[in-house]
Structures are given as C-alpha cells and as structure tokens.
Amino acid sequence: MDYTSTPSGYRQRKLQPKMRLRNTSPDGPDDSQLFEDTSGVGPKAQMGGYRNQQPVPQAAGFPGPSLLADPMSNLAMAYGSSLASQGREMVDKNLDRFIPISKLKYYFAVDTMYVGKKLGLLVFPYMHENWEVSYQQDVPVAPRFDVNAPDLYIPAMGFITYVLVAGLALGTQNRFSPELLGVQASSAFVWLIMEVLAVLLSLYLVTVNTDLTTIDLLAFSGYKYVGMIVGLVAGLLFGRAGYYLSLLWCCVAIFVFMIRTLRLKLLSEAAAEGRLVRGARNQLRMYLTMSIAAAQPVFMYWLTYHLVR
C-alpha cells in the first residue's frame, strides 16, 4: 500500500525511524528482524563513547605520591632544614658580635611620657636636680623608667626631623634639590661620627676609666638635633632674629645638660684613685667634659646657619 497518496500515509512515512539493512548473509547472524533502529546513534554519541573509553592522562610535572614515599627526598629535605637552622644561628651570633642587638633594645625602650620629659629636660635643664642614672642589681634601668638614662630614639628621630626641616627651609628659599638635601644629611651624619670618634680618642689619650660606651656617646651627641630643630623652626616662622634667639637658648641648654650629665659619667672612677692622681685626673676629666659640652653649640650653629635667610 502506498502511504504517500494520503496525508495520513505521509505522516506515517515521516514518523518511521531511520532503518538500515542488517546482515542476512549465511555467515552472519540469523535474525528475524531485517532492520535495526539506528536513529539514536550519531557522531556525537560515538565520539562520547570513544572519549569515555580513553584513560585520563596524569598532569604533567606532578610527581604524584611517589615523591613523598621516596626516602632520599625526605633525607634531602631534613638535611636542608638543618643547614638552614645552622646558618641562621651563625648569622645571629656574628651579627651580635659586631652590632649588639641586645644592647640596642635597651636604648630604644622608651615610651611617650619619657620622650616628653626628655625633650623638656633638653630645652629646660636648669631646674633639674638629680642627674644620676638609676640602677637595679648593677644594671641600669630602661630609659622609660628613668629620664636620666641615655636613649637612641630621640637622636634618631631628631636626625630625621632635622633633615626634613632642612629640606623645608631650602624649599622656602627656592634652593631645594634632592642632591642638596642628600649632602645636608650626609654632612650631618659624618660630623656626628667624627665627633664620637674624637671623644673616644680623647678618652683613650687621657686614660680615663669610665662606663661610657660608644652608644652612650652617640646618644649624647645626638641630643643636639633637638635644639637645631627648634632654631630652624623659629627661623622659618620669625626670621633670622627668631633663629638666633632660639638657637642661643638651646645652645646654653645643651651645654648645661652635657656638663651635668658627663660630669657624673667621667668622674665615677675618681674615688678609687689616690689623692695626687685623683687631682690630676679630675682636672683632665673636667677639661674633657667642658670640651665635649662646648663642641655641641659649635656643631649646632655650623649645621643650621646657612638654612635660614
């Protein structure tokens, strides 16, 4: 019957699935069904089947768990960690030999109250009476507990602030440049190092036994930056007259501060000497103390007078 002659026959032929002729040769399978439905089989289905049959390759460069199970790798890791720990201990030991980190922590043990009192003492040292450093079991107490103890926080911050104020002063005069600011900072640092070395050489030549260390001298020499900052700020606000008046006040203040502080440090060993030796050494100590104190105003003026116009 021809189904295409009617509309219903056309629909029946359109609804028939795609068929293909099965193998009906004598050697092939003998099946009563002559056609096989292949409408569900397509290129995508075949590709999916092949894809599912292929094994997933291992990620390139990933060694897998075999590396963790390798005893040689574990031994190498343990040896490397031991070498790293030994190197760190060696660096810490040599660093503490040349740079006393434990001692530097003492000089930076400050707080806000100490900084305020110390700045007031540097600018108004005239009313202060007790200048002796407090000790606890033959060890000086931390600076935050004693305003007379030397510290490195104020000298370090004073040096940085001085460089910044110097740059501001140069900028107000249209003379600012990074090279000039670098020269200003380097010259101030070099003069500070030369001052400390000169004091150490003087102590060695006069054979004065004192408990002053190099860090103590660096701290005392760095206190002059406070007066230099005060003078520069007064010069920027009130001109050269304000600069000279403020700097003169700060120079006298730092002179008094250094005399009263270093006098106790340099004369601490005089009681153990004989009367004649003590008299000669005391005179040398007083001259040395006066020289160190008098050098502070000279450096203060030398490093600031060209910044105010």
C-alpha positions as a printed Julia matrix, in Angstrom:
309×3 Matrix{Float64}:
  0.0     0.0    0.0
  1.25    3.39  -0.93
  1.02    5.65   2.12
  2.08    8.7    0.29
 -1.17    9.05  -1.54
 -2.94   10.37   1.52
 -1.96   12.83   4.17
 -2.15   10.14   6.84
  0.19    8.0    4.8
  2.61   10.93   4.53
  2.59   11.33   8.31
  3.18    7.62   8.83
  6.19    7.69   6.49
  7.63   10.76   8.25
  7.29    9.06  11.62
  9.16    5.95  10.55
 12.62    5.75  12.14
 15.75    5.6   10.11
 16.45    1.98   9.21
 19.39    0.12   7.75
 19.53   -3.34   6.29
 21.0    -5.89   8.63
 23.42   -8.56   7.57
 21.46  -11.52   6.28
 24.34  -13.43   4.8
 24.62  -17.11   5.65
 27.71  -16.43   7.8
 26.09  -13.6    9.72
 23.55  -13.85  12.48
 20.16  -15.18  11.57
 17.65  -12.82  12.98
 14.05  -12.44  12.08
 14.34   -8.67  12.31
 15.64   -7.39   8.99
 16.15   -3.75  10.01
 17.83   -2.17  13.04
 16.89    1.18  14.55
 19.91    3.49  14.28
 18.19    6.8   14.9
 19.82    7.19  18.35
 23.3     6.59  17.02
 25.17    9.65  15.75
 28.63   11.15  15.52
 28.33   12.8   18.94
 27.32    9.57  20.63
 30.19    7.72  19.0
 32.67   10.41  19.99
 31.35   10.29  23.57
 31.87    6.56  23.68
 35.42    6.83  22.47
 36.06    9.61  24.95
 34.79    7.57  27.84
 36.99    4.66  26.85
 40.24    6.73  26.82
 42.17    6.91  30.14
 42.66   10.32  31.77
 46.33   11.32  31.41
 48.27   12.35  34.51
 49.0    16.05  34.95
 52.37   16.98  33.53
 55.04   17.9   36.09
 53.14   16.44  39.07
 55.26   13.67  40.54
 52.42   12.15  42.45
 52.67   10.37  45.75
 55.81    8.55  44.67
 57.99   11.55  45.64
 56.63   11.63  49.18
 57.34    7.98  49.55
 60.94    8.37  48.34
 63.3     8.12  51.36
 66.07   10.04  49.56
 63.8    13.05  49.11
 62.85   13.05  52.8
 66.52   12.81  53.75
 67.4    15.75  51.49
 64.62   17.89  52.98
 65.76   17.12  56.54
 69.38   17.93  55.66
 68.38   21.21  54.02
 66.37   22.32  57.04
 69.28   21.52  59.38
 71.66   23.55  57.21
 69.22   26.49  57.24
 68.96   26.45  61.03
 72.74   26.29  61.44
 73.19   29.2   59.03
 70.64   31.3   60.92
 72.4    30.65  64.23
 75.76   31.59  62.72
 74.4    34.85  61.28
 72.78   35.79  64.61
 75.99   35.1   66.51
 78.21   37.14  64.17
 75.66   39.96  63.93
 75.5    40.28  67.71
 79.29   40.4   67.8
 79.56   43.46  65.54
 76.14   45.04  66.21
 74.97   44.5   69.82
 71.29   43.96  69.11
 70.51   43.16  72.75
 72.09   46.45  73.88
 70.3    48.45  71.2
 66.96   47.21  72.51
 67.77   48.89  75.84
 68.34   52.28  74.18
 65.01   52.12  72.34
 62.96   51.05  75.36
 61.09   54.36  75.63
 57.5    55.5   75.88
 55.58   58.7   75.28
 55.99   60.0   78.82
 59.76   59.52  78.73
 60.08   61.3   75.39
 58.09   64.28  76.67
 60.14   64.56  79.85
 63.43   64.16  77.99
 62.57   66.86  75.47
 61.65   69.18  78.31
 64.94   68.37  80.04
 66.92   69.12  76.89
 65.3    72.53  76.47
 64.92   73.47  80.19
 67.69   71.66  82.13
 68.12   74.36  84.77
 65.56   73.2   87.34
 66.51   69.5   87.22
 68.37   68.36  90.35
 69.01   64.61  90.32
 71.16   63.65  87.31
 72.24   60.17  88.4
 71.14   57.14  86.41
 69.12   54.62  88.42
 70.39   51.05  88.68
 68.71   47.78  89.55
 71.05   44.94  90.55
 74.07   46.67  88.93
 72.12   47.08  85.67
 70.78   50.48  84.57
 67.04   50.61  84.35
 65.32   51.11  80.99
 65.01   54.69  79.76
 61.23   54.68  80.11
 61.71   54.33  83.89
 64.49   56.92  84.27
 64.64   60.27  82.48
 68.42   60.46  83.07
 69.15   57.29  81.09
 70.51   57.81  77.57
 68.46   56.64  74.61
 68.77   56.46  70.84
 65.14   57.11  69.96
 65.29   60.89  70.36
 68.63   61.24  68.48
 67.4    59.05  65.61
 64.07   60.86  65.29
 65.82   64.18  65.75
 68.2    63.46  62.89
 65.36   62.51  60.54
 63.3    65.54  61.56
 66.31   67.82  61.11
 66.77   66.59  57.52
 63.07   67.17  56.77
 63.08   70.67  58.28
 66.27   71.47  56.35
 64.51   70.43  53.14
 61.57   72.67  54.05
 63.89   75.59  54.7
 65.62   75.08  51.37
 62.25   74.87  49.64
 61.1    78.21  51.04
 64.24   79.77  49.54
 63.79   78.06  46.14
 67.03   76.17  46.66
 65.65   72.68  47.2
 67.05   69.75  45.26
 67.43   66.06  46.14
 71.2    66.31  45.75
 71.45   69.25  48.14
 69.24   67.51  50.68
 71.41   64.4   50.45
 74.54   66.49  51.0
 72.92   68.07  54.05
 72.02   64.69  55.57
 75.36   63.07  54.81
 77.34   66.0   56.2
 75.37   65.96  59.45
 75.93   62.21  59.79
 79.66   62.46  59.05
 80.13   65.25  61.6
 78.34   63.14  64.2
 80.61   60.15  63.58
 83.71   62.33  63.66
 82.6    63.85  66.95
 82.12   60.45  68.56
 85.48   59.21  67.28
 87.21   62.34  68.6
 85.72   61.8   72.06
 86.78   58.15  72.06
 90.31   59.14  71.07
 90.42   61.77  73.8
 89.3    59.28  76.42
 91.99   56.88  75.26
 94.75   59.51  75.32
 93.97   60.77  78.8
 93.46   57.18  80.04
 90.15   57.9   81.71
 88.3    54.87  83.05
 84.61   55.39  82.56
 81.5    53.35  81.99
 80.6    55.42  78.93
 80.14   53.27  75.85
 80.2    54.22  72.2
 76.42   54.04  72.06
 76.2    56.4   75.06
 78.39   58.93  73.29
 76.31   58.58  70.15
 73.15   59.24  72.16
 74.56   62.29  73.97
 75.93   63.73  70.74
 72.59   63.21  69.01
 70.63   65.26  71.54
 71.79   68.49  69.9
 69.41   67.85  66.97
 66.52   68.88  69.22
 67.94   72.41  69.65
 68.78   72.59  65.94
 65.18   71.8   65.02
 63.87   74.41  67.44
 66.18   77.03  65.94
 65.25   76.18  62.35
 61.52   76.24  63.05
 61.85   79.6   64.83
 63.82   80.91  61.86
 61.15   79.8   59.42
 58.43   81.46  61.49
 60.13   84.63  62.77
 63.14   85.15  60.54
 66.79   85.37  61.47
 66.08   87.13  64.78
 63.92   84.25  65.97
 66.54   81.79  64.76
 69.38   83.39  66.69
 67.39   83.82  69.9
 66.07   80.24  69.86
 69.42   78.76  68.91
 71.19   80.72  71.66
 68.75   79.4   74.24
 69.12   75.83  73.02
 72.92   76.1   72.89
 73.07   77.18  76.53
 70.6    74.43  77.46
 72.57   71.66  75.74
 75.81   72.97  77.28
 74.34   72.74  80.79
 72.82   69.34  80.03
 76.12   67.88  78.81
 78.12   69.32  81.73
 75.8    67.88  84.38
 75.42   64.54  82.63
 79.01   63.81  81.59
 80.45   65.1   84.85
 78.96   62.16  86.7
 79.97   59.71  83.98
 83.6    60.83  83.75
 84.12   61.31  87.48
 82.62   58.0   88.55
 86.03   56.28  88.82
 87.83   59.1   90.6
 87.04   57.9   94.14
 89.12   54.74  93.68
 92.33   56.65  92.85
 94.89   58.28  95.1
 94.76   61.92  96.1
 97.52   63.16  93.74
 96.43   61.03  90.83
 92.85   61.94  91.51
 93.58   65.66  91.38
 95.41   65.46  88.04
 92.84   63.11  86.51
 89.94   65.2   87.74
 91.4    68.23  86.04
 91.76   66.31  82.78
 88.23   64.97  83.12
 86.84   68.45  83.68
 88.67   69.79  80.62
 87.37   66.92  78.54
 83.84   67.43  79.79
 83.97   71.14  79.04
 85.34   70.46  75.56
 82.58   67.97  74.7
 79.9    70.31  76.01
 81.35   73.33  74.2
 81.5    71.44  70.91
 77.72   71.0   70.82
 76.81   74.68  70.2
 79.53   74.89  67.53
 78.05   71.97  65.58
 74.53   73.31  66.08
 75.42   76.64  64.51
 77.59   75.11  61.77
 74.83   72.81  60.54
 71.99   75.36  60.58
 73.17   78.91  59.9
 73.09   78.53  56.09
 69.5    77.26  56.14
 67.92   80.46  57.44
 67.93   83.67  55.4
